[in-house]
Amino acid sequence: MAIKRIAPAAFSDKEYKAIPMTAVQSNQVAAVGYDAASKTLALTFTRGPGHIYHYPDVAQKTYDDMMAAESKGIFFGQHIKPLAFDKFKAPEKKA
């Protein structure tokens, strides 16, 4: 049986707005941030080049619950992964 591969999501054509993020202890999620004004949750992951994912219309309580979750990866899979998102290229590394 062949493994079905899913193509990576395309990058968003929306304007990128930086959201400060905090590194977290997780095997899946590298850092999490939240912009209360726009209700946008920002995430980067431990695997891959560090692209930034913005999840719009996320309640403050959802962000608070994620930050308090014992497993950020499980919380992400159950509550965030199904949501629509915008994907932005990883920031260029400074030399």
PyMOL commands that set and color helices and strands:
alter all, ss='L'
color gray80, all
select helices_A, chain A and resi 60-68+72-80
alter helices_A, ss='H'
color red, helices_A
select strands_A, chain A and resi 21-23+29-35+40-45+52-55+86-88
alter strands_A, ss='S'
color yellow, strands_A
deselect
rebuild
show_as cartoon
